[in-house]
Amino acid sequence: MATYAIGDVQGCFGSLTQLTKTIHFDPKQDRLWFVGDLVNRGPDSLHVLRYIRDLGASALTVLGNHDIFLLAVAAGLTPPRSSDTLTQVLEAPDSRELMQWLRQQPLLYREGDFLLVHAGLLPAWTVEQAEGLAAEAHTAMRGAQCVTTLRALHPSASLQWRPDLTGPVRVATIIKVLTRLRACSNEGVMESSFSGPPDRTPDGFHPWFELSRRRSRTATIIFGHWAAMGLRVTPNILALDTGCVYGRQLTAVRLEDRKIFQVACEETRGQG
């Protein structure tokens, strides 16, 4: 039995299929962990969603910002953008069932020494605090607060975390951290627009995982979301977004021995 963590798929079903063949994935005994961003910009988000859903207990995923965006578009809260490729999902006969399944997925998953999240954690958050906050947001997304939460999250540029936040803004800000964080200040102020490589992080901000005050070093954090950084493996960081949707690679790491597996993108280059 092996567990493989897989980077951002973003609708690249052909590449995902090739990767599962490369690692000789056996759903009867192996598990797949996905860092989120299952959908969008790639050509076949519908089959990605169906495949992972149908794996049942053999797969788990946390939500990424593109998955959250899909839920917001499906709820009529925000329009799709020119670079989005979500029409196939939204018009599918099982679209409603897929959206319901997506809403049930967590924002953070912890098992042993590993913590799976799409983007990152603020430096002041311990692993235990992050678990509690993610559970709070998960409850809201699964229940009656889903629409109000998604409405508070779009747009999200002004959202900054404070412990005294309440209501939908609090939940939306938790989701923003877990699904969109790349860079922040030593005080935990998030930079909301930067998506370039780490060495070009704006003045006054730093990659979240490099901050000396970070309190989540007790776990090995597995994440994606940062295609411009690419693969990064350290003793307590496994960054797996290697930009498949931009024509690069889709990456998996076998958690038992940290062996890396990669396949070249089989789809057309994504836009945006």
N, C-alpha and C positions, 0 to 999 in steps of 0.2 A: 504493500500500500504506500502510495506517495501523494503528497499534496503539492500542487503547482500553483503559484501565484502568477497571474497574467496581467500585462499592462493594458492600457486603453485600447479597446477594440474599435470603437466608433463606427460600427456598421460594416467593418471589413470581414464579412463572413467567410470568404474564400481563404483569407489569411488565417483566420481562426481554425478553419477546418484543417489546413495544412499543418498548423502548429500542433493540434491534437494528434495528428498522425506522427509528427516528428517525435513527440514525447511518448508515443505509444500509450495514449490515455485509455484506461479501462474503467468505464463508469461503475463497474461492479466492485472495484477495489480502490480506485484513485479518486482524488477530489481536485476540483478547480476552484481557485479563489480569484475573483475579478476585482480590480481596483476601481471599477466604475467607469462612466462614460462608455457604456455599451453601444450607444447610438450616436447618430448624426455625423454629417459631412462625408461619411463613407456611403457606398451604394446599397447596402443590404441590411439595414438596421432591423427590419422585420424578422428575418431569419435568425439573426443574432439573438434577439429577444426570445423567440420561440425555442431555439436550441437550449439556451441556458435555463429557461423556465422548465423545459421538459426533462432536464437532467435531474430535477428534484434535489434530493439530499446529496447528490454527487457534486453539486456546484453551489457556491454562494457568491453573492456580489454585494458590495456597498454601492450606494448611489453617488454618481458624479454630477457635476454641474450640467452636463448635456442631458442626463436622464431627468434631472429636476426641470430643466427647460422644456423637455418633451411633455411632462405632466402639466406644466403651465400653459403650453400651447393647446394641449388637448382639452383643458378646462376653459379655453377661450379668454385667458387672462393676458396673453401677449401674442402678437403675430409672429409667424416665422420670418426669418431673415433670408436674404438672397443666397447665403451660403449653406442654409439648412437643407437636409435631405430626409425629411420626416413624413412626407406625404404618403409614402407606401404604408407606414405604420398607422397613420391617422385614418386611412381609408380601408384598412384591412377589416374583414368581417369579425375578427376576434380582437379588434382594437380595444374595446372596453375591458375585456378580460385581461389583456396585456397591461393596460394602465392600472388596473386593480392589483395585479401581481407586482408591478413595479413599485407601487405605493407601500407594499408590505416589506420591501427590502430595507435593511438597516443602513445607517450612515457610518457606522463604525462596528468592527468585529474584533474581538480579542480572544485569543486562544494560546495558552501557555505564555511564551515570551514574545509572541508575535501580535502586532496590532495592525489591522487592515483599515485604511481610510483612503478617500480619494485624493485629498490635497495636502492636509497637514493639521498641526495643532499649534495653538498660540503658546508662546514660551512660558506663560504663567500657569498653564494647565498641566496638572499631573495626569497620568494615565487614568487614574480612578475618577478624577473630575471630568475628563473627556468622555469616559464611559457614561457617566451620569447625565451629562448634557446631551450626548448623542441619543441616549434612551428617551430623554424628554422630547427631543425633536422627532424621533421615530414614532412616539405615541401620537404626536400631533399630525404627522403625515398619514398615519394609518386611519385616523379617526375624522371626526367632524370638523377639526380645525385645519384640514388640508388646504382648502381653497383660500381661507384667510391668511394662512402662512405663505402660500405661493404668491398671493397678491402683495404681501409685505416684502417679499424677496425680489420683486420685479417692478422697478429697478432696485439694485442693491448697492450702488456706489457709495451712498452716504452711511451705510450700516457699519458701526464699529462696536465691538464687544464691550459691555460693562456688566458686572455681576448683578446690578440692580435693575436691569431691563426686565420688562414684564410683557405678557401677552404675545400676539403674533410677531411683533418686532423682535422680541427676545429669541423666539424659535427661529425666525428667519436669519438672525445674526449668527446663531449657532450653525445653521446650515451653510451660511456663507463661509464661515471659517473652515468647516470640514470639507467643503467641495470646491472652494475657489482660492484658498490661501496659497500664495507663493512667497511673498516677501512681506516683512513687517519690521517695525522699529523695535528697539530694545524694550520699549514699554508696551509692545503688543499692538500698536496702531497698524492696521492693514493697509498695504498699498493695493489699490483696487484695479489698476489698469495694466500693470506690467506683465508681460508674457515672454520677455526675451531671455537670453542665457543668464546664468547666475552672475557672471562677471560684469554684467551691465545693469545690475540692480540699481535703482535710483539712489542718489545720495540720501543718507539718513535711514535707509532700509537695508535689510539683509535677508538672505534665504532663511526661512523659518527654522530649518534644522541646524543652522550654523550658530545660532545665538547661544552665547555662553550661559545664559540664565535659563535655558530650556529645562523644564522639570519633567519631561517625558522620556528621559534617556534610559529609564528602567526597562523599556520594551524595544524590540526591533520593529520599527515602523515601516510598513509596506505601503507605498503610495504611487500615484501616477500624476496626471494633470500637467506635467511640465515637459512638454515635448522638446522645447528649445534646450533643455538641459540634457535630456537623453538618459541613458542607463547610468546609474550611480549605485555602487555597492560598497558599504562600509560595515563595521561591526554592528551598528544599530540603525542602519538606513538601507532600504531596498527600494530605489526609485526606478520604476519600470515603464514609464511612458517613453517609448522610443520612436514615436511619430509614424506609426504604420499608415495612418490616414493621409500623411503627407508624402507617401512613397518610400518610406524607410523600412523599418522592421517591426514585427510584433514579437514581444519578448515574454518568456516564462522563466521562472526560477523555481527549482525543486527545493522546497524548504528544508528537507531533511539533510541535504549536503550543500545547498546553495549553488548547485550547478545551473548555469545559464543555458537556455535554449532560445534560438531566434530563427525566424523565417522572414524572407524578403516579402515585401508587400505584393500581393497578387492583384490588387485593385488599381483603378486609375487614381491618380494623385488627387487628394482632397482639396477643397477650396478653402480659402480664408486662413 
